[in-house]
Amino acid sequence: MTVLVVGVPEGEELELLRSRIQRNPHFRVISHAHTVDVALAHARILLPDITVLTLSGGFGDDPEALGVFQGVRALDPPSGVVLRTRAGAAPGDLGSFTADGAVHLVRAGDEEGLMRALRTIGLRRASCDPDEMP
């Protein structure tokens, strides 16, 4: 499964996140972006299976992150999304965005939760035929 990482600047946090994801041989980080324009351009060209979107707050606080989320979910086929929150507690407006195992909410630092979300999305995508989707 291919993974696009969004919202983490170059540096130690990005490298740690990339190495966590790629510990599982089924997942490959194919790109990362810190800005909306670059993230959406990469998503349209690379069509990632999964997007890991790191948020500083909720979508109400960050309309650019909401734009990335809507953009990757609008791809054909849509990218699965892991909404990774930096906050100690997830902002209340994010729970309504989780959908049918394709969108997961995980706190930063929860490595097990991240891997569980990636595997769930990966299994869902591997068992679905995009041609059979409504």
C-alpha positions in Angstrom: 0.0 0.0 0.0 1.2 3.5 -0.9 1.1 6.2 1.8 1.2 10.0 1.4 2.2 11.9 4.6 0.8 15.4 4.9 1.2 18.1 7.6 4.5 17.2 9.0 7.5 19.5 8.2 10.9 18.1 7.2 12.9 16.9 10.2 13.0 14.4 13.0 9.2 14.0 13.4 8.7 13.2 9.6 11.6 10.7 9.6 10.2 9.0 12.7 6.7 8.8 11.2 8.1 7.5 7.9 10.1 4.8 9.7 7.1 3.7 11.8 5.0 3.3 8.7 7.6 1.5 6.7 8.4 -1.0 9.5 5.5 -3.0 8.0 6.7 -4.2 4.6 3.2 -3.7 3.2 3.3 0.1 3.5 5.6 2.5 1.5 5.7 6.2 2.0 5.8 7.5 -1.5 5.8 11.2 -0.8 5.2 13.8 1.9 3.9 17.4 1.7 3.6 20.2 4.2 1.5 22.6 2.2 -2.0 22.1 0.7 -1.0 22.8 -2.9 1.8 20.3 -2.9 -0.3 17.7 -1.0 -3.1 17.8 -3.5 -0.7 17.8 -6.5 1.0 14.7 -5.1 -2.3 13.0 -4.4 -3.7 13.6 -7.9 -0.5 12.3 -9.6 0.4 9.4 -7.2 -3.1 8.3 -6.2 -2.0 7.1 -2.7 -3.9 4.2 -1.1 -3.7 5.9 2.2 -3.1 9.5 3.3 -1.8 10.2 6.8 -2.9 13.8 7.6 -1.4 15.4 10.7 -3.6 18.0 12.2 -2.8 20.8 14.7 -6.5 21.0 15.8 -9.9 20.3 14.3 -11.0 21.1 10.7 -12.9 24.1 12.1 -9.5 25.5 13.1 -7.7 24.5 9.9 -9.7 24.9 6.7 -6.6 24.0 4.6 -6.4 20.6 6.2 -10.1 20.1 5.5 -9.3 20.9 1.8 -6.6 18.2 1.8 -9.0 15.8 3.4 -11.8 16.5 0.9 -9.3 16.4 -2.0 -7.9 13.0 -1.2 -11.3 11.5 -0.5 -12.5 12.8 -3.9 -9.9 10.9 -5.8 -11.0 7.9 -7.9 -10.6 5.6 -6.0 -10.6 7.7 -2.8 -7.6 7.5 -0.6 -8.1 6.1 2.9 -7.2 8.6 5.5 -5.6 8.5 8.9 -6.4 11.8 10.8 -3.4 12.1 13.1 -4.0 14.6 15.9 -1.3 16.4 17.8 -3.5 17.3 20.7 -3.8 15.3 23.8 -7.5 14.8 23.1 -9.0 14.7 19.6 -11.0 17.8 18.6 -14.7 17.1 18.7 -15.4 17.9 15.1 -13.3 15.1 13.7 -15.4 12.2 14.8 -18.1 12.9 12.2 -15.5 12.5 9.4 -14.7 8.8 10.1 -16.4 6.6 7.5 -16.8 2.9 6.9 -13.3 1.9 8.0 -11.8 4.2 5.4 -11.1 7.2 7.7 -9.5 6.7 11.1 -8.7 9.0 14.0 -5.3 8.4 15.8 -3.4 10.5 18.3 0.2 11.4 17.5 2.5 9.0 19.4 0.0 6.1 19.3 2.1 3.8 17.1 -0.2 0.8 17.7 -3.2 2.9 16.7 -1.5 4.2 13.6 -0.5 0.7 12.5 -4.0 -0.7 13.3 -5.6 2.1 11.2 -3.2 1.5 8.3 -3.9 -2.3 8.3 -7.6 -1.7 8.5 -7.6 0.6 5.5 -5.2 -1.7 3.7 -7.4 -4.8 4.2 -10.5 -2.8 3.1 -8.8 -1.6 0.0 -7.3 -5.0 -0.9 -10.7 -6.7 -0.6 -12.6 -4.0 -2.6 -12.9 -3.9 -6.3 -13.0 -0.2 -7.3 -15.0 -1.2 -10.4 -17.8 -2.5 -8.2 -18.1 0.6 -6.0 -21.3 2.6 -6.5 
